[in-house]
Amino acid sequence: MIQYFKITLLIILSFSFACDDQKSLINQNNRWSENEAWDWYDKQPWLVGTNFITSSAINQLEFWQEETFDPEIIDKELKLSASIGMNTHRVFLHDLLWEQDSLGFINRIDQYLSISEKYGIKTMLVFFDDVWHPEPKLGKQPEPIPNVHNSGWVQSPGAKLLRDTLSYEKLESYVKGIVKHFSDDSRVLIWDLYNEPGQLGIASHQISKDRAIKLYKNIGIEINDKNYPSYDLDKIDNKTDKQKFTLKLLKKTVEWIRSVKPSQPITTGIYEWGADWDNFEELSNLSKFILSSSDIISFHDYGNKSSAMSRINQLSSYNRPIMCTEYLSRDNNTSGWGDDPGNTLYQFLPLFKKNKVAAYNWGFVSGKTNTIYPWKSWDSTFVNPPDKWHHDIFNSNGEPFSYEEIEFIKNLTSTVVEKK
């Protein structure tokens, strides 16, 4: 009898896995054809913008929560971006916002899109993110650690929910609910399913508590477990199993969105350093799925110009439009990519325009994310802002990092400005 039960269980499990594989195959078959992807892309202007978050928000939660959502500053900063010819932005959502208040969240997204539309800006909306703090919490968000790069960004979903596959119905409701509401909305340009899928959290990024205490003390904030929690990252966001769960959630997300049949395409950025992206058979299962399920191909590049050109050539082999959804690290010659300080707007924007690659740099108006500071601020102390900003383009008072840089952007986007 026991043996019979084991055999029956194995048959059921095998059938379940086969069904999952079949669903993935069906979803990939619903992928836009190359012709459909190019037809959509050729109707777009050259897409230029940023990864947008207001200077008043430290992370996705503070940007969108009712208490801190700020239409006035959104309007001010989107107007500024339109003034230099930007026509699109990449904006991060968060699953906890849906769980907290789905109708309110939908209304705030709608309000944001209306402001964007006023300035001729279309939006790429991002559902999930594998990067940064693994325990996101609603409510008041922490103050930024002084002079430290992006100290408050949070993962979506949190590491616990990512690994709790039986609770994915929460995430299904979130994804389907938002896509259904905006599925035919021309203000939404494209759906970005997952930021840097498989990225291993903040393993090298977490600031020690002793150092945080000293830095916060400078601005009169006392650290405690509520405003600066301590945790064992290896236990909470174990890097040995993360990609397995990320791939499972990404497959589900593709399935959920394909079932809604939105008018907009979908993309997920490939994130596998050290691999040749045109060598499909040698890529990880996660990267293979990303490339075979995306209508439009997207990637990030914080290396130099030759690195970006190599990536564009590799991804061109898939014969689909290409978007670079993150770049700009002005000081990249200090970040381990060699001596060429080439990750600048001067180097990258002409390259992207020549190849009609959509260009989304990280950061727009300097603020609570502190992304003018470099990644090395995680373990190096900065007393003053760096002479060469890492990310971002404008200061919160509207003054640019570089007037010459602004004129350079305007000249390249002049055809976009004229169409408005």
C-alpha positions in Angstrom: 0.0 0.0 0.0 2.8 2.4 0.9 4.6 1.6 -2.3 1.4 2.3 -4.3 1.1 5.6 -2.5 4.7 6.6 -3.4 4.1 5.7 -7.1 0.9 7.7 -7.2 2.5 10.7 -5.6 5.4 10.6 -8.1 2.9 10.5 -11.0 1.0 13.5 -9.6 4.2 15.5 -9.1 5.5 14.6 -12.6 2.2 15.7 -14.1 2.3 19.0 -12.1 5.8 19.7 -13.3 4.8 18.8 -16.9 1.9 21.3 -16.6 4.2 24.0 -15.4 6.6 23.4 -18.3 3.6 23.3 -20.7 2.4 26.7 -19.3 5.8 28.2 -19.8 5.9 26.9 -23.4 2.4 28.4 -24.1 3.5 31.7 -22.6 6.5 31.8 -24.8 4.4 31.0 -27.8 2.3 34.1 -27.0 5.4 36.2 -27.2 5.3 38.9 -29.8 6.9 37.9 -33.1 10.0 39.8 -34.3 7.9 41.6 -36.8 5.4 42.7 -34.2 8.2 43.9 -31.9 9.9 45.9 -34.6 6.6 47.3 -35.8 5.9 48.6 -32.3 9.4 49.9 -31.8 9.7 51.7 -35.2 6.6 53.8 -34.2 8.5 55.1 -31.2 10.8 58.1 -31.2 14.3 57.5 -29.9 13.4 56.7 -26.3 15.5 58.7 -23.8 14.9 59.1 -20.1 15.9 58.0 -16.6 15.1 55.6 -13.8 12.8 58.1 -12.1 12.2 58.6 -8.4 11.5 62.0 -6.8 14.2 63.6 -4.8 11.9 63.4 -1.8 11.7 59.6 -1.7 14.3 57.1 -0.5 12.7 54.1 -2.2 9.7 52.8 -4.0 7.5 52.7 -0.9 8.1 56.3 0.1 7.5 57.3 -3.5 4.0 55.7 -3.8 2.5 55.5 -0.2 -0.4 57.8 0.3 1.3 59.8 3.1 4.4 60.6 1.0 3.2 60.5 -2.6 3.9 64.1 -3.8 2.2 65.1 -7.1 3.7 68.6 -6.8 7.3 67.5 -6.8 6.5 64.8 -9.4 5.2 67.6 -11.7 8.2 69.8 -11.0 10.7 67.1 -11.8 8.9 65.6 -14.8 8.7 69.2 -16.3 12.4 69.5 -15.8 13.1 66.2 -17.6 10.9 67.2 -20.5 12.8 70.5 -20.8 15.9 68.6 -21.9 14.0 66.3 -24.3 13.4 63.2 -22.3 10.3 61.3 -23.4 10.2 58.2 -21.1 11.0 57.1 -17.6 11.4 53.8 -15.9 9.5 53.7 -12.6 9.5 51.0 -9.9 6.3 49.7 -8.3 6.1 47.4 -5.2 3.9 44.5 -4.3 3.3 45.7 -0.7 1.6 48.8 -2.0 -1.0 46.6 -3.7 -1.5 44.5 -0.5 -1.9 47.7 1.6 -4.4 49.6 -0.6 -4.9 48.3 -4.2 -7.4 51.0 -5.2 -5.4 53.8 -3.7 -2.3 52.5 -5.4 -4.1 52.3 -8.8 -5.3 55.8 -8.4 -1.8 57.1 -7.6 -0.3 55.4 -10.6 -3.1 56.9 -12.7 -2.3 60.3 -11.2 1.4 59.9 -12.0 0.7 58.8 -15.6 -1.5 61.9 -16.1 1.3 64.2 -15.0 3.7 62.3 -17.3 1.3 62.6 -20.2 1.1 66.3 -19.7 4.9 66.5 -20.5 4.9 64.0 -23.3 6.5 61.3 -21.2 5.6 57.6 -21.4 6.4 55.2 -18.6 8.0 51.8 -18.2 6.6 50.2 -15.1 8.7 47.7 -13.1 7.1 45.0 -11.0 9.8 43.2 -9.1 13.4 43.8 -8.0 16.0 41.4 -6.6 18.3 44.1 -5.3 18.9 45.8 -2.0 17.3 45.3 1.4 15.5 42.0 1.7 12.9 42.9 4.3 10.7 45.7 2.9 8.2 47.2 5.4 5.3 49.5 4.9 5.0 52.7 6.8 7.5 55.4 7.5 10.8 54.6 5.7 14.2 55.2 7.2 16.1 58.4 6.7 19.0 58.0 4.3 22.4 57.2 5.8 24.4 60.4 5.2 26.6 60.3 2.1 26.0 56.6 1.4 24.8 55.4 -2.0 21.2 54.2 -2.1 20.9 53.1 1.6 17.2 52.6 1.7 16.1 50.8 -1.6 14.1 47.6 -1.0 13.6 44.3 -2.8 10.2 43.3 -4.2 9.0 40.9 -3.2 10.9 40.5 0.1 13.2 37.6 0.4 10.7 35.6 2.6 7.8 35.9 0.1 10.1 35.1 -2.9 10.8 31.7 -1.3 7.2 31.1 -0.2 5.8 29.8 -3.5 2.5 28.8 -1.9 1.8 32.5 -1.3 2.3 33.7 -4.9 -1.4 34.3 -5.2 -0.7 37.7 -3.5 1.7 38.5 -6.3 -0.6 37.2 -9.0 -3.3 39.6 -7.8 -0.8 42.5 -7.8 0.5 41.9 -11.3 -2.8 41.0 -13.0 -4.7 43.8 -11.2 -2.3 46.5 -12.4 -1.9 45.1 -15.9 -5.6 44.7 -16.4 -6.3 48.3 -15.3 -3.6 49.8 -17.7 -3.6 47.1 -20.4 -4.8 49.5 -23.1 -3.4 52.7 -21.6 -1.1 54.5 -24.1 0.6 56.3 -21.2 2.3 53.0 -20.3 5.0 52.3 -22.8 6.1 48.8 -21.7 6.1 46.4 -18.7 9.4 45.6 -17.2 8.8 42.4 -15.2 11.9 42.1 -13.0 14.9 44.3 -12.2 18.2 42.5 -12.2 16.7 39.0 -11.6 19.0 36.8 -9.7 21.1 39.7 -8.4 22.4 38.5 -5.0 20.8 41.1 -2.8 23.0 43.4 -0.9 25.7 41.0 0.3 28.5 43.4 -0.2 26.4 46.6 0.3 25.1 46.4 3.9 26.6 49.1 6.1 27.8 47.8 9.5 25.7 49.0 12.4 28.6 50.6 14.2 29.4 52.7 11.1 25.7 53.6 10.6 25.5 54.8 14.2 28.4 57.2 13.6 27.0 58.5 10.3 23.5 59.0 11.7 24.8 60.7 14.8 26.0 63.5 12.5 22.4 64.4 11.7 21.0 63.8 15.2 19.3 60.4 14.6 19.7 57.6 17.2 19.9 54.1 15.8 17.7 51.3 17.1 16.5 47.9 15.8 13.4 49.5 14.3 15.0 52.1 12.2 18.1 50.1 11.4 17.4 46.3 11.7 20.2 43.8 12.0 19.9 40.5 10.1 21.9 37.6 8.8 21.8 38.2 5.1 22.9 34.6 4.2 19.9 33.2 6.1 17.3 35.7 4.9 18.4 36.1 1.3 20.5 33.0 0.6 22.4 33.4 -2.6 22.8 29.7 -3.2 19.0 29.3 -3.9 17.9 32.7 -5.0 18.1 32.2 -8.8 15.9 29.1 -8.5 13.1 31.1 -6.9 13.6 34.1 -9.0 13.1 32.0 -12.2 10.0 30.4 -10.7 8.5 33.8 -10.0 9.5 35.2 -13.3 7.9 32.3 -15.2 4.7 32.9 -13.2 4.8 36.6 -13.9 5.1 36.0 -17.7 2.1 33.6 -17.4 0.0 36.1 -15.5 0.7 39.0 -17.9 0.3 37.0 -21.1 -3.2 35.8 -19.8 -4.3 39.5 -19.6 -3.0 40.2 -23.2 -2.0 43.8 -22.7 -1.4 46.1 -25.7 2.1 46.9 -24.5 5.1 44.6 -24.8 7.0 43.0 -22.0 10.7 42.9 -21.2 13.1 41.6 -18.5 16.7 42.8 -18.4 19.3 40.2 -18.9 21.7 40.2 -15.9 24.5 37.6 -16.1 27.9 39.2 -16.0 30.9 37.3 -17.4 28.8 35.6 -20.1 28.6 36.1 -23.8 24.9 36.9 -24.3 24.8 35.7 -27.9 26.0 32.3 -26.8 22.5 31.1 -25.8 23.3 27.5 -25.0 26.0 28.5 -22.5 23.7 30.9 -20.5 22.0 30.1 -17.2 18.4 28.8 -17.3 17.3 32.2 -15.9 19.0 34.1 -18.8 17.7 31.7 -21.4 14.1 32.3 -20.1 14.6 36.1 -20.0 15.8 36.2 -23.6 13.2 33.8 -24.9 10.2 35.4 -23.1 10.9 39.1 -23.7 9.2 40.9 -26.5 11.8 43.6 -26.4 15.4 42.9 -25.2 16.8 45.0 -22.4 20.0 45.1 -20.4 22.1 47.2 -18.0 25.7 48.4 -18.6 27.9 50.2 -16.1 31.1 49.4 -17.9 32.8 51.5 -20.6 31.8 52.3 -24.2 33.5 49.2 -25.6 31.6 47.1 -23.1 28.3 48.6 -24.2 29.1 48.2 -27.9 29.9 44.5 -27.3 26.6 44.0 -25.5 24.7 45.7 -28.2 26.3 43.5 -30.9 25.7 40.3 -28.8 22.0 41.2 -28.2 21.5 42.2 -31.9 21.8 38.5 -32.8 18.3 38.0 -31.4 16.8 40.4 -34.0 14.7 42.3 -31.6 14.7 46.0 -30.5 17.1 46.7 -27.6 16.7 49.0 -24.6 19.5 49.9 -22.1 17.4 50.4 -18.9 20.3 51.3 -16.6 23.6 53.1 -17.2 25.6 56.1 -16.1 28.5 55.7 -13.6 30.6 58.7 -14.3 33.4 57.5 -12.0 33.5 53.9 -13.4 37.3 54.0 -13.7 37.3 53.5 -9.9 34.8 50.7 -9.9 36.9 47.8 -11.3 36.2 48.1 -15.0 39.6 49.3 -16.1 41.1 52.7 -16.8 38.5 54.0 -19.3 36.1 56.4 -17.5 33.6 55.8 -20.3 30.2 55.4 -18.6 29.1 58.9 -19.1 26.3 60.6 -21.0 28.9 61.9 -23.5 30.1 58.4 -24.3 26.8 56.4 -24.2 24.1 58.7 -25.6 25.6 59.0 -29.1 26.2 55.3 -29.1 22.6 54.5 -28.2 21.2 57.1 -30.6 23.3 55.7 -33.5 22.0 52.2 -32.8 18.5 53.3 -31.8 18.9 51.7 -28.4 16.5 53.2 -25.8 18.5 54.9 -23.1 17.5 55.1 -19.4 20.3 56.4 -17.1 20.0 55.9 -13.4 18.8 58.9 -11.4 17.5 62.3 -12.3 17.3 64.8 -9.4 19.7 64.2 -6.5 17.9 63.5 -3.3 17.3 60.9 -0.6 18.7 58.0 -2.6 22.1 59.7 -2.4 23.1 58.2 -5.7 25.4 61.0 -6.6 27.7 59.1 -4.2 29.6 56.1 -5.7 29.1 52.5 -4.8 32.4 52.6 -2.8 30.6 54.8 -0.3 29.3 51.6 1.2 32.8 51.1 2.8 34.4 54.5 2.3 33.5 57.6 4.2 32.5 60.7 2.2 32.3 64.0 4.1 31.2 66.1 1.0 29.6 65.3 -2.3 32.1 63.9 -4.8 33.5 66.2 -7.5 32.2 63.7 -10.1 28.7 62.6 -9.4 28.1 58.9 -9.8 24.5 59.0 -11.0 21.9 61.8 -11.3 21.7 64.9 -13.5 20.1 67.8 -11.5 20.4 69.0 -8.0 17.2 69.4 -5.9 17.3 73.2 -6.5 17.1 72.7 -10.3 20.8 73.3 -10.9 22.4 70.7 -13.1 25.6 68.8 -12.2 27.0 70.2 -15.5 25.5 72.8 -17.8 27.6 71.5 -20.6 26.1 68.0 -20.0 22.6 69.5 -20.2 23.3 71.2 -23.6 24.8 67.9 -24.9 21.6 66.0 -23.9 19.4 68.7 -25.5 21.4 68.6 -28.8 20.9 64.8 -29.0 17.2 64.9 -28.1 16.4 68.0 -30.3 14.3 65.9 -32.7 12.3 64.6 -29.7 11.8 68.2 -28.4 10.6 69.4 -31.8 7.9 66.7 -31.9 6.3 68.1 -28.8 
